[in-house]
Amino acid sequence: MKNIEKYRNAFIEALELDENEALEELALGESSEWDSLGHMILISTLEEAFDVSIDADLMTEFDSYQSGIDLLTRMGVDFVNE
């Protein structure tokens, strides 16, 4: 499975979203699913899926679908060359 698919699936699983939902527009606090509890579940799901550890400082940077991709890319996850 490609990393972008793992990333998308993590959102669907953690936030209990519909598979057909446009995830690219999601942002923390702008949907009922992605509240503070959903954020912690999503972080945990991403850490498990990509075998990374997202510390408290990095958690605050992760506030949108795209910012999560940017964060994981900085942590060594490759979304480009799959």
Secondary structure, DSSP 8 states (H G I E B T S, - for coil): --HHHHHHHHHHHHHT--TTS-GGG-BTTSSSSSSHHHHHHHHHHHHHHHT----HHHHHH--BHHHHHHHHHHTT--SS--
